[in-house]
């Protein structure tokens, strides 16, 4: 539970602010090493929750060494010891079992907080703990008044690390109540950082979109993110992390403060090293400037400012505010503006994937402006509640194309209004887009992964490139597993191969002995398993027990080999560190399709990967790469190819030219479907590396000028 709830506040924010003089000061040290040792022992007891014993030790030290400078700190920590377990107190209050703070606490702290001759570190530490005691005593007005004169977004070194979770929001609210807005925003930033939740392990390692988008139900092996004790259920958002309830509160309060900034204050924040403060400064500055009469150059400057700082809105969980700014800027832009609409779920159950897509789009947006080129504007709308109305708002801003939505059902809703408007739409959906009248050229395009294309590609690689003739399939007995197994088997047979075993298994099980034995009986050349990385780590161990081991693509087993060597084949779900950490020796040489990977060394992938990590502090995944490539392709056609009108842009999208992006080379066919160079990863010496050959998707066994029989794209 956040201390601010007791103060009647409703919101919060976060960022890294510059450290103040108070915070830079070192803790007070005793004049004697022996006294310091006694003091340190008492502090250890306090940190470990032995409050009564700690209080007795501090009292004894204070009595015996009253003239030592450490005595003031001892008095401060006597009061802190009497506060006891702060978290337990807040939880009891929430449960209606409030207990008054001992009167001695405030009797000790109030003089320390006001005495002019007390060391600043002790005095401000006492002020903070006094405010905390007021909050615990359900005295919010007194708590805020106590911190109204606090020295900015600073934390006295006298305050225990474990207590900063509770004190940062109190300091921030006290500063905000005193209308010290910039300092309050800095303190909200520190609140956000202090109360953040740990990102769950492996959150950014998967290569594909969540099951809500890809239809891969039940394939997640990640547990729910835990909130710290006393916090409400976290709000998950698009970079794989979570915001605690206190962070959500901090963000809201910070934006409340930003709404009252002067033009000079907002402009100063734009130079902050903190992305959080720059986002707040951007919000305040753009909205204020938008009310002025701006010439074309000033409008472009606002757009560049937004493009540079928009990604920081995502880390704060406020993509809706970024969307509002994009609309504000779009309404100002001049005649040379070329607009791209982003139609994404920024609220509701698919909010997380909407944030992920927007993260990729913002990376593309940062590269928009080059001197002398027309201004390209990204205009953002939320598709969650009323997608048709959201599309109409985008169309009212004369967008030349729309990227999104992320749900095939929403695409179906928008097919008719998009067709009527004559505006092309690139949907980020896993299923083929129904473009309506077969005799009419489509305006609906799709740029996203295809699960069945992965299975077909692996079958083609096995038969045509690895020269395997006998393949086995082990698959989870669920919708995704059955579809993938069928797609692989049909393609492998069509190529001329023999599927010697199709073995289903219960994914909830941890015992795969029968599965491994069923595969081993048929002595296959290749083994295809469409499952997640963690399951592969389990299943491959059982396969090894039955003497089934992987080997490199270019190798064939010796005639008298004691082991059964197979070419392991997987899906993009294998792109998980757990595979190499726990199963590398079992599945050596395994091949998997990869729509995007930081391992690829082409210029487009390197640029996207490095830029994304620099901005967001984490690795990108396939979903973000598809969104990035979609916006980049439109920008390329608009600016570099001169497709500045809807008609010319649509023709260019249907053209035969290949785009080069973070997801490889691609173009769209006559149905709006992606024709793509699907790249492949290989486990080599225990690490994921790039396999030397790629493959075309979708596969066409009929003769085509741009495809070889083995599916490779001519160079």
C-alpha positions as CSV (number, residue, x, y, z in Angstrom):
1,X,0.0,0.0,0.0
2,X,1.3,3.4,-0.9
3,X,1.7,6.0,1.9
4,X,0.0,8.5,-0.5
5,X,-3.3,6.7,-0.2
6,X,-3.4,7.9,3.3
7,X,-2.9,11.4,2.2
8,X,-5.9,11.3,-0.2
9,X,-3.7,11.6,-3.3
10,X,-4.7,9.7,-6.4
11,X,-1.6,9.5,-8.7
12,X,2.3,9.2,-9.1
13,X,5.3,9.5,-11.5
14,X,9.1,8.6,-11.9
15,X,12.5,9.6,-13.1
16,X,16.1,10.1,-12.3
17,X,16.8,13.5,-11.0
18,X,20.0,15.2,-10.3
19,X,21.4,14.5,-6.9
20,X,21.2,17.5,-4.5
21,X,23.9,18.6,-2.0
22,X,22.0,17.0,0.9
23,X,22.0,13.6,-0.8
24,X,25.7,13.8,-1.7
25,X,26.7,14.2,1.9
26,X,28.1,11.1,3.6
27,X,26.5,9.7,6.7
28,X,27.6,11.0,10.1
29,X,30.5,9.1,11.6
30,X,31.3,8.7,15.3
31,X,34.4,10.3,16.7
32,X,35.6,6.9,18.0
33,X,35.9,3.7,16.0
34,X,34.6,1.8,19.1
35,X,31.5,4.0,19.3
36,X,31.0,3.6,15.6
37,X,31.1,-0.1,15.9
38,X,28.4,-0.1,18.6
39,X,26.3,2.3,16.5
40,X,26.7,0.0,13.4
41,X,25.6,-3.0,15.5
42,X,22.4,-1.1,16.6
43,X,21.7,-0.1,13.0
44,X,22.0,-3.7,11.9
45,X,19.4,-4.7,14.5
46,X,17.1,-2.0,13.3
47,X,17.4,-3.0,9.6
48,X,16.7,-6.7,10.6
49,X,13.5,-5.7,12.4
50,X,14.7,-6.2,16.0
51,X,13.1,-2.9,16.9
52,X,13.0,-3.1,20.7
53,X,16.5,-4.3,21.0
54,X,17.7,-1.6,18.6
55,X,16.0,1.1,20.5
56,X,17.7,0.0,23.8
57,X,21.1,-0.1,22.1
58,X,20.6,3.5,20.7
59,X,19.4,4.8,24.1
60,X,22.5,3.3,25.8
61,X,24.8,4.7,23.2
62,X,23.2,8.2,23.5
63,X,23.5,8.1,27.3
64,X,27.1,7.1,27.3
65,X,28.3,9.3,24.5
66,X,26.1,12.3,24.6
67,X,28.9,14.6,23.4
68,X,29.7,12.5,20.3
69,X,28.2,13.7,17.1
70,X,26.7,10.3,16.5
71,X,24.4,10.9,19.5
72,X,22.0,12.9,17.2
73,X,21.8,10.0,14.8
74,X,21.1,7.7,17.7
75,X,18.2,9.9,18.9
76,X,16.8,9.8,15.3
77,X,17.0,6.0,15.2
78,X,15.4,5.6,18.6
79,X,12.3,7.2,17.1
80,X,12.6,5.1,14.0
81,X,12.9,2.0,16.1
82,X,9.7,2.9,17.9
83,X,7.9,3.2,14.6
84,X,8.4,-0.5,14.2
85,X,7.4,-2.4,11.0
86,X,6.2,0.4,8.7
87,X,4.8,-1.9,6.1
88,X,2.8,-3.9,8.7
89,X,1.4,-0.7,10.1
90,X,0.2,0.4,6.6
91,X,-1.3,-3.0,6.0
92,X,-3.1,-2.9,9.4
93,X,-4.5,0.6,8.5
94,X,-5.8,-0.7,5.2
95,X,-7.5,-3.6,7.0
96,X,-9.2,-1.3,9.5
97,X,-6.9,-2.2,12.4
98,X,-5.1,1.1,12.8
99,X,-2.9,1.6,15.9
100,X,-1.6,5.0,17.0
101,X,2.1,5.7,16.7
102,X,3.7,5.9,20.1
103,X,3.6,9.6,21.3
104,X,7.4,9.4,22.0
105,X,8.1,9.1,18.3
106,X,6.9,12.6,17.5
107,X,8.2,13.9,20.8
108,X,11.7,12.9,19.7
109,X,11.4,13.8,16.0
110,X,9.8,17.3,16.2
111,X,12.7,19.0,18.1
112,X,15.3,17.3,15.9
113,X,13.4,18.5,12.8
114,X,13.3,22.1,13.9
115,X,16.6,22.6,15.9
116,X,18.8,25.0,13.9
117,X,22.0,23.5,15.4
118,X,21.3,19.9,14.5
119,X,23.2,18.5,11.5
120,X,21.2,18.9,8.3
121,X,21.4,15.2,7.6
122,X,19.7,14.5,10.9
123,X,17.4,17.4,10.8
124,X,16.0,16.6,7.4
125,X,15.9,12.9,8.2
126,X,13.9,13.7,11.3
127,X,11.5,15.8,9.2
128,X,11.0,12.9,6.8
129,X,10.4,10.4,9.5
130,X,8.1,12.9,11.3
131,X,6.0,13.2,8.1
132,X,5.9,9.4,7.9
133,X,4.7,9.2,11.5
134,X,1.9,11.7,10.7
135,X,0.9,9.5,7.7
136,X,0.8,6.4,9.9
137,X,-1.3,8.4,12.4
138,X,-3.8,9.3,9.7
139,X,-2.8,13.0,9.8
140,X,-2.3,13.8,6.1
141,X,-2.3,17.6,6.4
142,X,0.4,17.6,9.1
143,X,2.5,15.2,7.0
144,X,2.4,17.4,3.9
145,X,3.0,20.6,5.8
146,X,6.1,19.0,7.4
147,X,7.6,18.3,4.0
148,X,6.6,21.6,2.2
149,X,10.0,23.1,3.1
150,X,12.0,19.9,2.3
151,X,15.2,20.6,0.3
152,X,14.0,19.4,-3.1
153,X,14.1,15.9,-4.6
154,X,16.8,14.8,-2.1
155,X,16.9,12.1,0.4
156,X,18.9,12.5,3.6
157,X,21.6,9.8,4.0
158,X,20.2,9.3,7.5
159,X,17.1,7.7,6.1
160,X,17.3,4.0,6.0
161,X,17.3,2.5,2.5
162,X,14.3,0.3,3.4
163,X,12.2,3.3,4.3
164,X,12.7,5.2,1.0
165,X,9.8,3.3,-0.5
166,X,7.5,5.1,1.9
167,X,9.2,8.5,2.1
168,X,9.8,9.4,-1.5
169,X,6.1,9.8,-2.3
170,X,5.6,11.8,0.9
171,X,8.4,14.2,-0.1
172,X,7.0,14.5,-3.6
173,X,3.5,15.2,-2.4
174,X,4.7,17.7,0.1
175,X,6.7,19.6,-2.6
176,X,3.7,19.5,-4.9
177,X,1.4,20.8,-2.2
178,X,3.8,23.8,-1.8
179,X,3.6,24.4,-5.6
180,X,7.3,23.6,-6.0
181,X,6.4,21.8,-9.2
182,X,9.7,21.0,-10.8
183,X,11.1,19.7,-7.5
184,X,8.0,17.7,-7.0
185,X,8.3,16.2,-10.5
186,X,11.9,15.2,-9.7
187,X,10.7,13.6,-6.5
188,X,8.0,11.7,-8.3
189,X,10.6,10.5,-10.6
190,X,12.6,9.1,-7.7
191,X,9.4,7.6,-6.3
192,X,8.9,5.8,-9.6
193,X,12.4,4.4,-9.6
194,X,12.3,3.4,-6.0
195,X,9.0,1.6,-6.1
196,X,9.5,-0.2,-9.5
197,X,8.8,-3.9,-9.9
198,X,11.5,-6.3,-11.1
199,X,11.0,-7.3,-14.7
200,X,10.3,-11.0,-14.8
201,X,13.0,-13.3,-16.1
202,X,12.9,-13.8,-19.8
203,X,10.3,-11.2,-20.4
204,X,12.1,-9.9,-23.5
205,X,13.6,-13.1,-24.8
206,X,10.7,-14.5,-26.7
207,X,10.6,-14.0,-30.5
208,X,6.9,-13.9,-31.0
209,X,3.8,-12.0,-29.9
210,X,1.6,-13.0,-27.0
211,X,-1.0,-15.7,-27.3
212,X,-3.8,-13.1,-27.5
213,X,-2.4,-12.0,-30.9
214,X,-0.8,-15.2,-32.3
215,X,-3.4,-17.6,-31.1
216,X,-0.7,-19.7,-29.4
217,X,-2.8,-20.4,-26.4
218,X,-1.2,-22.0,-23.4
219,X,2.4,-21.7,-24.6
220,X,3.6,-19.2,-22.0
221,X,5.8,-20.5,-19.3
222,X,6.2,-17.2,-17.5
223,X,4.7,-16.7,-14.1
224,X,2.8,-13.6,-13.1
225,X,4.9,-10.7,-12.0
226,X,4.9,-10.3,-8.2
227,X,4.2,-7.0,-6.6
228,X,6.0,-6.0,-3.4
229,X,4.1,-6.9,-0.3
230,X,1.5,-4.2,0.4
231,X,1.1,-3.1,-3.3
232,X,-1.9,-3.5,-5.5
233,X,-1.8,-5.8,-8.5
234,X,0.7,-4.3,-11.0
235,X,-0.3,-2.8,-14.3
236,X,1.5,-4.6,-17.1
237,X,2.5,-2.7,-20.1
238,X,4.2,-3.1,-23.4
239,X,7.9,-3.4,-22.7
240,X,7.4,-6.6,-20.7
241,X,7.7,-4.9,-17.4
242,X,5.1,-3.7,-14.9
243,X,4.1,-0.6,-13.1
244,X,3.3,-0.9,-9.4
245,X,0.3,0.9,-8.0
246,X,2.7,3.5,-6.5
247,X,4.3,4.1,-9.8
248,X,1.0,4.6,-11.5
249,X,0.2,7.2,-8.8
250,X,3.5,8.9,-9.3
251,X,3.1,9.2,-13.0
252,X,-0.3,10.8,-12.6
253,X,0.8,13.3,-10.0
254,X,3.8,14.2,-12.1
255,X,1.6,15.1,-15.0
256,X,-0.6,17.1,-12.7
257,X,2.5,19.1,-11.8
258,X,3.5,19.4,-15.5
259,X,0.2,21.0,-16.4
260,X,1.1,24.0,-14.2
261,X,4.7,24.6,-15.5
262,X,5.7,27.9,-17.0
263,X,7.1,27.9,-20.5
264,X,10.6,28.4,-19.2
265,X,10.3,25.6,-16.7
266,X,9.0,23.2,-19.4
267,X,11.8,24.2,-21.8
268,X,14.4,23.6,-19.1
269,X,13.2,20.1,-18.6
270,X,13.8,19.3,-22.2
271,X,17.5,19.4,-21.5
272,X,17.3,17.0,-18.6
273,X,19.3,13.8,-18.7
274,X,16.2,12.0,-17.4
275,X,13.9,10.6,-20.1
276,X,11.1,10.8,-17.6
277,X,11.5,14.6,-17.0
278,X,12.0,15.1,-20.7
279,X,8.7,13.4,-21.4
280,X,7.0,15.7,-18.9
281,X,8.7,18.7,-20.3
282,X,7.6,17.7,-23.8
283,X,4.1,17.3,-22.7
284,X,4.0,20.7,-21.1
285,X,6.0,22.5,-23.8
286,X,4.2,21.1,-26.9
287,X,0.7,21.7,-25.5
288,X,1.6,25.3,-24.5
289,X,3.3,26.1,-27.8
290,X,0.4,24.6,-29.8
291,X,-1.8,27.5,-28.6
292,X,0.6,30.0,-30.3
293,X,0.7,31.0,-33.9
294,X,3.6,29.0,-35.3
295,X,5.3,29.1,-38.7
296,X,6.2,25.9,-40.6
297,X,9.7,25.8,-39.1
298,X,8.5,26.1,-35.6
299,X,5.9,23.3,-36.2
300,X,8.6,21.0,-37.5
301,X,10.7,21.7,-34.4
302,X,7.8,20.7,-32.2
303,X,7.4,17.5,-34.2
304,X,11.1,16.7,-33.9
305,X,10.9,17.3,-30.2
306,X,8.0,14.9,-29.9
307,X,9.7,12.3,-32.1
308,X,12.8,12.4,-29.9
309,X,11.0,12.0,-26.6
310,X,7.9,10.0,-27.4
311,X,9.5,6.6,-26.4
312,X,9.8,7.8,-22.8
313,X,6.0,8.0,-22.6
314,X,5.9,4.3,-23.0
315,X,8.2,3.5,-20.0
316,X,5.8,5.6,-17.9
317,X,2.7,3.7,-19.2
318,X,1.1,6.7,-20.8
319,X,0.9,6.0,-24.5
320,X,-2.4,7.8,-24.5
321,X,-0.7,11.1,-23.7
322,X,1.7,10.5,-26.5
323,X,-1.2,9.8,-28.8
324,X,-2.8,13.1,-27.7
325,X,0.4,15.0,-28.5
326,X,0.6,13.4,-31.9
327,X,-2.9,14.6,-32.7
328,X,-2.1,18.1,-31.4
329,X,1.0,18.3,-33.6
330,X,-0.8,16.9,-36.6
331,X,-3.5,19.6,-36.3
332,X,-0.7,22.2,-36.7
333,X,1.4,20.7,-39.5
334,X,1.6,22.6,-42.8
335,X,1.1,21.6,-46.4
336,X,4.4,19.6,-46.7
337,X,3.2,17.1,-44.0
338,X,2.9,13.4,-44.9
339,X,0.9,11.6,-42.2
340,X,1.0,7.9,-41.2
341,X,-1.7,6.7,-38.9
342,X,-1.0,4.3,-36.0
343,X,-4.1,2.4,-35.0
344,X,-3.3,0.3,-31.9
345,X,-4.9,-0.9,-28.7
346,X,-3.6,1.5,-26.0
347,X,-6.2,0.5,-23.4
348,X,-8.0,-2.7,-22.6
349,X,-6.8,-6.3,-22.5
350,X,-4.4,-6.0,-25.5
351,X,-2.8,-2.8,-24.2
352,X,0.5,-4.6,-23.7
353,X,0.9,-5.6,-27.3
354,X,-0.2,-2.1,-28.4
355,X,2.6,-0.6,-26.4
356,X,5.1,-3.0,-28.0
357,X,4.0,-2.1,-31.5
358,X,4.2,1.6,-30.6
359,X,7.7,1.1,-29.2
360,X,8.8,-0.1,-32.6
361,X,6.9,2.7,-34.4
362,X,8.6,5.3,-32.3
363,X,12.0,3.9,-33.3
364,X,11.0,4.5,-36.9
365,X,9.6,7.9,-36.1
366,X,12.9,9.0,-34.6
367,X,14.5,8.7,-38.1
368,X,11.8,10.6,-39.9
369,X,13.2,14.1,-40.3
370,X,16.0,14.9,-42.7
371,X,16.7,18.4,-43.8
372,X,15.0,19.3,-47.0
373,X,12.5,16.4,-46.9
374,X,8.8,16.7,-46.4
375,X,7.7,16.4,-42.8
376,X,6.4,12.9,-41.9
377,X,4.0,12.8,-39.0
378,X,3.0,9.7,-37.0
379,X,-0.6,10.2,-35.7
380,X,-1.7,7.7,-33.0
381,X,-5.2,6.5,-32.1
382,X,-6.5,3.9,-29.7
383,X,-8.3,1.1,-31.4
384,X,-9.5,-0.7,-28.3
385,X,-13.0,0.7,-27.7
386,X,-14.3,2.1,-31.0
387,X,-12.0,1.2,-33.9
388,X,-14.2,2.6,-36.6
389,X,-14.4,6.0,-34.9
390,X,-10.7,5.9,-34.3
391,X,-10.0,5.3,-37.9
392,X,-12.3,8.1,-38.9
393,X,-10.3,10.5,-36.7
394,X,-7.1,9.4,-38.4
395,X,-8.7,9.9,-41.8
396,X,-9.8,13.4,-40.8
397,X,-6.1,14.2,-40.5
398,X,-5.6,13.1,-44.1
399,X,-3.3,10.2,-43.3
400,X,-1.8,8.5,-46.4
401,X,-1.7,5.1,-44.8
402,X,-2.5,3.3,-41.5
403,X,-0.4,0.8,-39.6
404,X,-2.4,-1.5,-37.4
405,X,-4.6,-2.8,-36.0
406,X,-3.4,-5.9,-34.2
407,X,-6.6,-8.0,-34.2
408,X,-8.0,-9.7,-37.2
409,X,-11.6,-9.1,-36.0
410,X,-10.9,-5.4,-35.9
411,X,-9.4,-5.6,-39.4
412,X,-12.6,-7.1,-40.6
413,X,-14.6,-4.2,-39.1
414,X,-12.4,-1.7,-40.8
415,X,-12.2,-3.3,-44.2
416,X,-15.2,-1.4,-45.7
417,X,-14.4,2.1,-44.3
418,X,-10.7,1.7,-45.4
419,X,-11.8,0.7,-48.9
420,X,-14.3,3.5,-49.1
421,X,-11.6,6.0,-48.1
422,X,-9.1,4.5,-50.5
423,X,-6.3,4.5,-47.8
424,X,-4.0,1.5,-47.5
425,X,-3.7,-0.3,-44.2
426,X,-0.9,-2.5,-43.0
427,X,-2.3,-4.8,-40.4
428,X,0.0,-6.5,-37.8
429,X,-2.0,-9.7,-37.5
430,X,-1.0,-13.3,-37.8
431,X,-3.9,-14.4,-40.1
432,X,-4.3,-13.6,-43.7
433,X,-6.4,-10.5,-44.4
434,X,-9.7,-10.9,-46.2
435,X,-9.6,-8.2,-48.8
436,X,-13.2,-8.6,-49.9
437,X,-14.0,-8.4,-53.6
438,X,-11.5,-10.7,-55.4
439,X,-11.8,-8.6,-58.5
440,X,-10.8,-5.4,-56.7
441,X,-7.1,-4.5,-55.9
442,X,-6.7,-4.8,-52.1
443,X,-6.0,-1.9,-49.8
444,X,-5.4,-4.3,-46.9
445,X,-1.8,-5.5,-46.4
446,X,-0.4,-7.8,-43.7
447,X,3.1,-7.5,-42.3
448,X,3.5,-10.0,-39.5
449,X,4.7,-13.5,-38.8
450,X,2.9,-16.7,-39.9
451,X,3.1,-19.7,-37.7
452,X,2.2,-22.2,-40.4
453,X,4.8,-20.6,-42.7
454,X,7.4,-21.4,-40.0
455,X,6.4,-25.1,-40.1
456,X,6.4,-25.2,-43.9
457,X,9.8,-23.5,-44.0
458,X,11.3,-26.1,-41.6
459,X,9.9,-28.9,-43.7
460,X,11.4,-27.5,-46.9
461,X,14.8,-26.9,-45.3
462,X,14.8,-30.4,-43.9
463,X,14.1,-32.0,-47.3
464,X,15.7,-29.6,-49.8
465,X,18.7,-28.3,-47.9
466,X,19.5,-30.9,-45.3
467,X,18.5,-33.8,-47.6
468,X,16.5,-35.5,-44.8
469,X,14.0,-38.1,-46.1
470,X,12.5,-39.4,-42.8
471,X,11.0,-36.9,-40.4
472,X,9.3,-37.3,-37.0
473,X,7.0,-34.7,-35.4
474,X,6.5,-34.5,-31.6
475,X,3.9,-31.8,-30.8
476,X,1.8,-30.6,-27.9
477,X,-1.8,-31.9,-28.0
478,X,-3.4,-28.4,-28.3
479,X,-4.6,-26.1,-31.1
480,X,-1.2,-24.5,-32.0
481,X,0.7,-27.8,-31.8
482,X,-1.8,-29.7,-34.0
483,X,-1.9,-26.9,-36.6
484,X,1.9,-26.7,-36.7
485,X,2.4,-30.5,-36.9
486,X,-0.1,-30.8,-39.7
487,X,1.5,-28.0,-41.7
488,X,5.0,-29.5,-41.3
489,X,3.9,-33.0,-42.2
490,X,1.9,-31.9,-45.3
491,X,4.8,-29.8,-46.7
492,X,7.4,-32.6,-46.0
493,X,5.3,-35.2,-47.7
494,X,4.6,-32.9,-50.6
495,X,8.3,-32.4,-51.1
496,X,8.7,-36.2,-51.3
497,X,9.6,-37.1,-47.7
498,X,8.2,-39.6,-45.3
499,X,6.8,-38.6,-42.0
500,X,7.6,-41.7,-39.9
501,X,6.0,-40.6,-36.6
502,X,3.5,-38.0,-35.4
503,X,3.6,-38.1,-31.6
504,X,1.4,-35.9,-29.5
505,X,2.0,-35.2,-25.8
506,X,0.3,-33.6,-22.8
507,X,2.1,-30.3,-22.3
508,X,1.2,-30.1,-18.7
509,X,3.2,-33.2,-18.0
510,X,6.8,-33.2,-16.9
511,X,7.5,-36.8,-18.0
512,X,8.1,-37.3,-21.7
513,X,9.6,-40.9,-21.6
514,X,6.8,-42.3,-23.8
515,X,7.1,-39.4,-26.3
516,X,10.9,-40.0,-26.6
517,X,10.5,-43.7,-27.0
518,X,7.8,-43.4,-29.6
519,X,10.2,-41.2,-31.7
520,X,13.2,-43.4,-31.1
521,X,11.5,-46.4,-32.5
522,X,11.3,-44.9,-35.9
523,X,15.0,-43.7,-36.3
524,X,14.1,-40.4,-38.1
525,X,16.6,-38.1,-39.9
526,X,14.9,-35.0,-38.6
527,X,12.7,-34.2,-35.6
528,X,10.3,-31.2,-35.6
529,X,9.0,-30.0,-32.2
530,X,6.7,-26.9,-32.2
531,X,6.8,-25.8,-28.6
532,X,8.4,-23.1,-26.3
533,X,12.0,-23.0,-25.3
534,X,11.4,-24.2,-21.7
535,X,9.5,-27.3,-23.0
536,X,12.3,-28.0,-25.5
537,X,14.8,-28.0,-22.6
538,X,12.7,-30.7,-20.9
539,X,11.8,-32.8,-23.9
540,X,15.2,-32.9,-25.4
541,X,16.6,-34.3,-22.1
542,X,14.2,-37.2,-22.4
543,X,15.2,-37.7,-26.0
544,X,18.8,-37.9,-25.0
545,X,17.9,-40.6,-22.5
546,X,16.6,-42.6,-25.5
547,X,19.8,-41.9,-27.4
548,X,18.4,-39.2,-29.7
549,X,20.9,-36.3,-30.1
550,X,21.1,-33.4,-32.4
551,X,23.9,-32.7,-34.9
552,X,25.1,-30.0,-37.2
553,X,23.1,-29.4,-40.4
554,X,26.0,-30.3,-42.7
555,X,26.6,-33.6,-40.9
556,X,25.3,-37.1,-41.6
557,X,25.4,-39.8,-38.9
558,X,28.1,-42.5,-39.3
559,X,26.9,-45.9,-40.4
560,X,27.9,-47.4,-37.1
561,X,27.1,-44.5,-34.8
562,X,25.9,-45.6,-31.4
563,X,23.6,-42.7,-31.0
564,X,20.6,-41.8,-33.1
565,X,21.5,-38.4,-34.6
566,X,18.8,-36.1,-35.9
567,X,18.5,-32.6,-37.3
568,X,16.4,-30.8,-34.6
569,X,13.9,-28.4,-36.2
570,X,11.9,-25.9,-34.2
571,X,9.8,-22.7,-34.4
572,X,10.6,-19.1,-33.4
573,X,9.3,-20.0,-29.9
574,X,12.7,-21.7,-29.4
575,X,14.4,-18.4,-29.5
576,X,14.9,-18.3,-25.7
577,X,18.1,-18.4,-23.7
578,X,16.9,-21.4,-21.7
579,X,17.4,-23.6,-24.8
580,X,21.1,-22.9,-25.0
581,X,21.5,-22.7,-21.2
582,X,19.9,-26.1,-20.5
583,X,19.7,-28.1,-23.8
584,X,22.5,-27.0,-26.0
585,X,24.4,-30.3,-25.9
586,X,21.2,-32.2,-26.7
587,X,20.0,-30.1,-29.6
588,X,23.3,-29.1,-31.2
589,X,22.8,-28.0,-34.8
590,X,19.1,-27.2,-34.2
591,X,17.6,-24.9,-36.8
592,X,14.7,-22.5,-36.2
593,X,13.1,-19.7,-38.2
594,X,13.7,-16.2,-36.9
595,X,11.6,-13.2,-38.1
596,X,14.0,-11.0,-36.2
597,X,17.0,-11.5,-34.1
598,X,19.8,-9.2,-32.9
599,X,22.2,-11.9,-34.1
600,X,21.6,-10.9,-37.7
601,X,24.4,-8.7,-39.0
602,X,22.8,-6.8,-41.8
603,X,22.8,-3.0,-41.6
604,X,19.1,-2.6,-41.1
605,X,19.0,-5.1,-38.2
606,X,22.0,-3.6,-36.6
607,X,20.6,-0.1,-36.8
608,X,17.3,-1.1,-35.3
609,X,18.7,-3.3,-32.6
610,X,21.3,-0.7,-31.4
611,X,18.8,2.1,-31.5
612,X,16.1,0.2,-29.7
613,X,18.4,-0.9,-26.9
614,X,19.8,2.6,-26.5
615,X,16.3,4.1,-26.1
616,X,14.5,1.4,-24.2
617,X,17.4,-0.2,-22.3
618,X,16.4,-3.7,-23.5
619,X,16.4,-5.9,-26.5
620,X,13.6,-5.7,-29.1
621,X,11.6,-8.7,-30.2
622,X,9.9,-9.6,-33.5
623,X,6.6,-7.8,-32.7
624,X,8.4,-4.5,-32.3
625,X,10.5,-5.1,-35.4
626,X,7.5,-5.8,-37.6
627,X,5.9,-2.5,-36.4
628,X,9.2,-0.6,-37.1
629,X,9.5,-2.1,-40.6
630,X,6.0,-1.2,-41.5
631,X,6.4,2.4,-40.6
632,X,9.8,2.6,-42.1
633,X,8.6,1.1,-45.4
634,X,5.8,3.7,-45.7
635,X,8.3,6.5,-44.9
636,X,10.7,5.2,-47.5
637,X,8.0,5.1,-50.2
638,X,6.7,8.5,-49.3
639,X,9.9,10.4,-49.1
640,X,12.6,8.5,-51.0
641,X,10.3,7.2,-53.8
642,X,8.1,10.3,-53.9
643,X,4.8,8.5,-53.1
644,X,3.2,11.6,-51.5
645,X,-0.3,10.7,-52.6
646,X,-2.6,7.9,-51.5
647,X,-2.8,6.5,-55.0
648,X,0.9,6.4,-55.7
649,X,1.6,5.1,-52.2
650,X,-0.8,2.2,-52.7
651,X,0.7,1.3,-56.1
652,X,4.2,1.4,-54.6
653,X,3.1,-1.0,-51.8
654,X,1.8,-3.4,-54.5
655,X,5.0,-3.1,-56.5
656,X,7.7,-5.8,-57.1
657,X,10.5,-3.9,-55.3
658,X,11.9,-5.5,-52.1
659,X,12.0,-3.6,-48.9
660,X,15.0,-4.2,-46.5
661,X,14.2,-4.0,-42.8
662,X,15.0,-5.4,-39.4
663,X,12.8,-8.4,-40.3
664,X,14.7,-9.1,-43.5
665,X,13.7,-8.5,-47.1
666,X,10.0,-8.4,-47.9
667,X,7.3,-7.1,-50.3
668,X,3.6,-7.7,-50.7
669,X,1.9,-9.9,-53.2
670,X,-1.4,-9.2,-55.1
671,X,-3.4,-10.3,-52.1
672,X,-1.6,-8.0,-49.7
673,X,0.3,-10.9,-48.1
674,X,3.9,-10.6,-47.2
675,X,6.5,-12.4,-49.4
676,X,9.5,-12.5,-47.1
677,X,13.0,-13.8,-46.8
678,X,12.7,-15.8,-43.6
679,X,16.1,-16.1,-41.9
680,X,17.2,-19.0,-39.8
681,X,19.2,-19.4,-36.6
682,X,21.4,-22.4,-35.7
683,X,22.7,-23.7,-32.4
684,X,26.4,-23.9,-32.9
685,X,28.8,-24.9,-30.1
686,X,26.1,-24.0,-27.5
687,X,25.1,-20.6,-28.9
688,X,22.5,-19.2,-31.3
689,X,24.2,-18.2,-34.5
690,X,23.0,-17.3,-38.1
691,X,22.5,-20.2,-40.4
692,X,24.0,-19.5,-43.8
693,X,20.9,-20.0,-45.9
694,X,17.5,-18.3,-45.7
695,X,14.1,-19.3,-47.2
696,X,11.2,-17.6,-48.9
697,X,7.7,-17.5,-47.4
698,X,5.0,-18.2,-48.3
699,X,6.2,-21.3,-50.1
700,X,5.0,-22.0,-53.7
701,X,5.9,-25.3,-55.3
702,X,4.7,-24.1,-58.7
703,X,7.3,-22.4,-60.9
704,X,8.0,-18.8,-60.0
705,X,10.6,-16.5,-61.3
706,X,11.6,-15.3,-57.8
707,X,11.9,-18.7,-56.1
708,X,14.1,-21.7,-56.3
709,X,12.9,-25.2,-55.5
710,X,14.6,-25.1,-52.2
711,X,12.8,-21.9,-51.2
712,X,15.9,-19.7,-51.3
713,X,15.7,-16.2,-52.7
714,X,18.1,-15.5,-55.6
715,X,20.8,-13.0,-54.7
